[in-house]
Amino acid sequence: MTAALDGLRLALSWLTVLPGLHDPDRLAPDRVAGGRAIAATPAVGVLLGAGAAALMWLWTTAGLDPALAGLLTVAALALLTRGMHVDGLADTVDGLGCYGDPARALEVMRGGGVGPFGAAALVVCLGAQALSFGALASAGQWLGLAAAVTAGRVAAVLACRRGLSAAAPTGFGALVAGTQSRWACAGWSLALLAAASAAVPGRWWQGPLVVAAALGLTVLLTRHCARRFGGVTGDVLGASIEVTVTVVAVGLLLGG
């Protein structure tokens, strides 16, 4: 139990702006601690998802246009997570879009700037999230909205599954790559699939189908990134999170 709580505290410290939840002198991050933190990441996703749904309810109840409310909520999520996942999405897409060997791609990702591929990915992903959040709120699909945000954090577990190595011997990827067992991946995935059955009123099958497709895309994306970059990085995790949130949020609106 203590180990699980340490993992949750570290996950909150890594993935949110909440202060004072991790004492580096008491629990130095290593691969064991990193693995526990990633295993607890979906729990952080539940908190962020509930917060996003609450924000959307507040904005729309105050009379804001749903699209504007969605944009503000996406911005709030970026602030709450220090913009790390958004930055990871841009860097990953820039790396995938560049010419050269894995070393060159990693150099582009570490460059600090946002290239044309990354900028386009940000506009499409964040714009789709904002509009989808607004549409989900208008339809009263609060659970679906929360499930989309949570799904991104389940995707992070799959991105750290055993069999994928880190692209570099140091950095965030080296702490977490390959730390998650099949049981952890399956357990969180099944829990999310079960919860998603209530995400679309009147169509219990749509939520699980959308979530399964999004998580399957995560597996393919991370596999491709591992081949392109010689392993996974922290940026790849961020990209997996943002892409999965987007796919689930849009997918839950299909047929509505």
KOLMAR-244216 format. One record per residue (C-alpha): residue number from 1; residue in three letters; x, y negated, z. Coordinates in steps of 0.1 Angstrom, whole numbers, plus 2048, in hexadecimal, padded with zeros to 3 digits. Each point is the difference from the previous one (the first is absolute). Layout:
 kefi kolpa   u   v   w
  NUM   ALA   X   Y   Z
...
END
This chain:
 kefi kolpa   u   v   w
    1   MET 800 800 800
    2   THR 81C 7E8 809
    3   ALA 811 807 7DE
    4   ALA 7DF 7F9 7EE
    5   LEU 7FC 7DF 812
    6   ASP 823 7F6 7F9
    7   GLY 7FA 808 7DB
    8   LEU 7E0 7EA 800
    9   ARG 812 7E4 811
   10   LEU 81D 801 7E7
   11   ALA 7E7 802 7E3
   12   LEU 7EE 7E1 80D
   13   SER 821 7EE 804
   14   TRP 80B 80A 7DD
   15   LEU 7E0 7FB 7EE
   16   THR 7EF 7E2 811
   17   VAL 809 7DF 810
   18   LEU 7F5 80B 822
   19   PRO 81C 7F8 818
   20   GLY 80F 812 81E
   21   LEU 7F5 823 7F5
   22   HIS 823 80E 7FA
   23   ASP 81F 7FC 815
   24   PRO 81E 808 7EA
   25   ASP 816 805 81F
   26   ARG 7E8 81B 80D
   27   LEU 7F8 812 7DF
   28   ALA 81B 7FB 7E6
   29   PRO 7F0 807 7DE
   30   ASP 80F 820 7F1
   31   ARG 7F1 81A 7E9
   32   VAL 7ED 811 81D
   33   ALA 7F1 7DF 80B
   34   GLY 7FA 7F6 7DC
   35   GLY 7ED 820 7F9
   36   ARG 7EA 7FB 81E
   37   ALA 7F9 7DD 7F5
   38   ILE 7F6 80A 7DD
   39   ALA 7EA 81C 80F
   40   ALA 7EE 7E5 814
   41   THR 7FC 7E8 7E2
   42   PRO 7DD 80B 7F7
   43   ALA 7F5 7F6 824
   44   VAL 80E 7DD 7F9
   45   GLY 7EC 801 7DF
   46   VAL 7E0 807 814
   47   LEU 807 7E0 815
   48   LEU 808 7EB 7E1
   49   GLY 7E1 80E 7EE
   50   ALA 7E9 7F8 81C
   51   GLY 810 7DD 802
   52   ALA 7FB 7FB 7DB
   53   ALA 7DC 80A 802
   54   ALA 7FA 7E9 81D
   55   LEU 810 7E3 7EE
   56   MET 7EB 806 7E1
   57   TRP 7E0 801 816
   58   LEU 80A 7DF 811
   59   TRP 808 7EE 7DF
   60   THR 7E0 80B 7EE
   61   THR 7EB 7FA 81F
   62   ALA 80E 7DD 800
   63   GLY 7F4 7FB 7DC
   64   LEU 820 804 7EC
   65   ASP 7FE 80F 7DD
   66   PRO 809 825 802
   67   ALA 81C 7FC 7E7
   68   LEU 810 7E4 815
   69   ALA 7FA 814 81F
   70   GLY 812 81D 7F0
   71   LEU 81D 7EA 7F6
   72   LEU 804 7F3 824
   73   THR 7FE 823 80E
   74   VAL 81B 80C 7E9
   75   ALA 816 7E3 80A
   76   ALA 7F9 807 825
   77   LEU 80B 824 7FB
   78   ALA 820 7F4 7EF
   79   LEU 807 7EA 81D
   80   LEU 7F9 81B 81A
   81   THR 818 817 7EE
   82   ARG 81B 7E6 7FA
   83   GLY 7FA 803 7DB
   84   MET 817 81F 7FF
   85   HIS 7E8 816 7EC
   86   VAL 7F9 7E4 7E7
   87   ASP 826 7FA 7FC
   88   GLY 805 825 7FC
   89   LEU 7E7 802 7E4
   90   ALA 810 7E4 7ED
   91   ASP 823 80E 805
   92   THR 7F6 823 7F6
   93   VAL 7EF 7F6 7E0
   94   ASP 81D 7EA 7F6
   95   GLY 817 81D 806
   96   LEU 7EB 817 7EC
   97   GLY 7FE 7E7 7E4
   98   CYS 825 7F9 7FC
   99   TYR 819 811 7EA
  100   GLY 81E 813 80D
  101   ASP 809 81C 817
  102   PRO 7F2 805 824
  103   ALA 81C 7EA 80E
  104   ARG 7F5 7E3 7E9
  105   ALA 7DC 805 80A
  106   LEU 809 7FF 825
  107   GLU 814 7E0 7FA
  108   VAL 7E2 7F0 7F0
  109   MET 7EA 80A 81D
  110   ARG 819 7F1 819
  111   GLY 803 7DF 7EC
  112   GLY 7E7 7ED 815
  113   GLY 7ED 7F0 7E4
  114   VAL 7E0 80A 7EF
  115   GLY 803 809 7DB
  116   PRO 7E4 800 7E5
  117   PHE 7F6 824 807
  118   GLY 7FE 7FA 825
  119   ALA 7EC 7E0 7FC
  120   ALA 7E7 811 7E9
  121   ALA 7FC 81D 819
  122   LEU 7FA 7E8 81D
  123   VAL 7E5 7EC 7EC
  124   VAL 7EE 820 7F5
  125   CYS 802 813 821
  126   LEU 7F9 7E4 818
  127   GLY 7E5 7F1 7E9
  128   ALA 7EF 822 7FD
  129   GLN 801 804 826
  130   ALA 7F1 7DE 807
  131   LEU 7E4 805 7E7
  132   SER 7F9 823 80B
  133   PHE 800 7F6 825
  134   GLY 7E6 7E6 7F7
  135   ALA 7EA 818 7ED
  136   LEU 802 81B 81C
  137   ALA 7F6 7E6 819
  138   SER 7E3 7F4 7EB
  139   ALA 7F4 824 7FE
  140   GLY 804 805 825
  141   GLN 81A 81B 7FB
  142   TRP 814 7F6 81F
  143   LEU 80D 824 805
  144   GLY 80B 801 7DC
  145   LEU 814 7E0 805
  146   ALA 811 80D 81F
  147   ALA 806 822 7EF
  148   ALA 812 7EF 7E3
  149   VAL 819 7EF 817
  150   THR 805 81F 815
  151   ALA 805 815 7E0
  152   GLY 81F 7EB 7F8
  153   ARG 810 80A 821
  154   VAL 7F8 825 7FA
  155   ALA 811 7FC 7DF
  156   ALA 820 7F5 814
  157   VAL 800 822 811
  158   LEU 7FE 812 7DE
  159   ALA 81C 7E9 7F3
  160   CYS 816 80D 81C
  161   ARG 7F8 825 7FA
  162   ARG 81B 81A 802
  163   GLY 811 806 7DF
  164   LEU 806 7DB 7F8
  165   SER 821 7F2 80B
  166   ALA 80B 7DC 805
  167   ALA 80F 7EC 7E4
  168   ALA 81C 7F3 816
  169   PRO 811 80C 820
  170   THR 7F6 7E1 813
  171   GLY 7E1 7EB 802
  172   PHE 7DC 807 808
  173   GLY 7FD 81C 7E7
  174   ALA 81C 813 811
  175   LEU 7ED 7FE 821
  176   VAL 7DF 80F 7F3
  177   ALA 804 812 7DF
  178   GLY 7F9 825 802
  179   THR 7F4 7FE 825
  180   GLN 7DC 80B 7FC
  181   SER 7F6 824 800
  182   ARG 7E4 80F 7EA
  183   TRP 7EB 803 81F
  184   ALA 802 7DA 807
  185   CYS 7F8 7F8 7DC
  186   ALA 7E3 818 7FE
  187   GLY 7F2 7F6 822
  188   TRP 7FE 7DB 7F9
  189   SER 7F4 806 7DD
  190   LEU 7E4 817 80B
  191   ALA 7F6 7E7 81C
  192   LEU 7FE 7E4 7E7
  193   LEU 7EC 815 7E7
  194   ALA 7E7 809 81B
  195   ALA 7FC 7DB 80A
  196   ALA 7FC 7F5 7DC
  197   SER 7E1 816 7FC
  198   ALA 7ED 7E4 810
  199   ALA 811 7E4 7EC
  200   VAL 7E6 7FE 7E4
  201   PRO 7DB 801 80C
  202   GLY 7EC 81B 7ED
  203   ARG 81F 80F 7EF
  204   TRP 813 814 81B
  205   TRP 817 80F 7E6
  206   GLN 80D 7E0 7F1
  207   GLY 815 7F5 81D
  208   PRO 813 821 803
  209   LEU 805 802 7DB
  210   VAL 80E 7DD 7FE
  211   VAL 817 805 81D
  212   ALA 80D 822 7F2
  213   ALA 807 7EF 7DF
  214   ALA 812 7E3 811
  215   LEU 815 816 815
  216   GLY 808 816 7E2
  217   LEU 80C 7E0 7EE
  218   THR 816 7F9 81E
  219   VAL 811 822 7FD
  220   LEU 806 7FA 7DB
  221   LEU 80C 7DC 805
  222   THR 819 80A 81B
  223   ARG 80D 81E 7ED
  224   HIS 806 7E9 7E2
  225   CYS 811 7E6 815
  226   ALA 816 81A 810
  227   ARG 80B 80B 7DD
  228   ARG 805 7DD 7F4
  229   PHE 813 7F3 81F
  230   GLY 811 81F 80B
  231   GLY 7E9 802 81F
  232   VAL 7E6 7EB 812
  233   THR 805 7DE 811
  234   GLY 7EC 7EA 818
  235   ASP 7F4 7ED 7E1
  236   VAL 7F1 820 7F2
  237   LEU 7ED 805 820
  238   GLY 7F2 7DD 7FE
  239   ALA 7F6 805 7DB
  240   SER 7EF 821 809
  241   ILE 7EC 7EE 81B
  242   GLU 7F4 7E3 7EA
  243   VAL 7F8 815 7E2
  244   THR 7EC 819 815
  245   VAL 7EC 7E4 811
  246   THR 7F8 7F2 7DE
  247   VAL 7F6 821 7F0
  248   VAL 7E9 80A 81D
  249   ALA 7F0 7DD 803
  250   VAL 7F8 7FF 7DA
  251   GLY 7F6 825 7FE
  252   LEU 7E6 7FD 81C
  253   LEU 7EE 7E6 7EA
  254   LEU 7FD 816 7E1
  255   GLY 7DC 807 7F7
  256   GLY 7F2 7E7 819
END
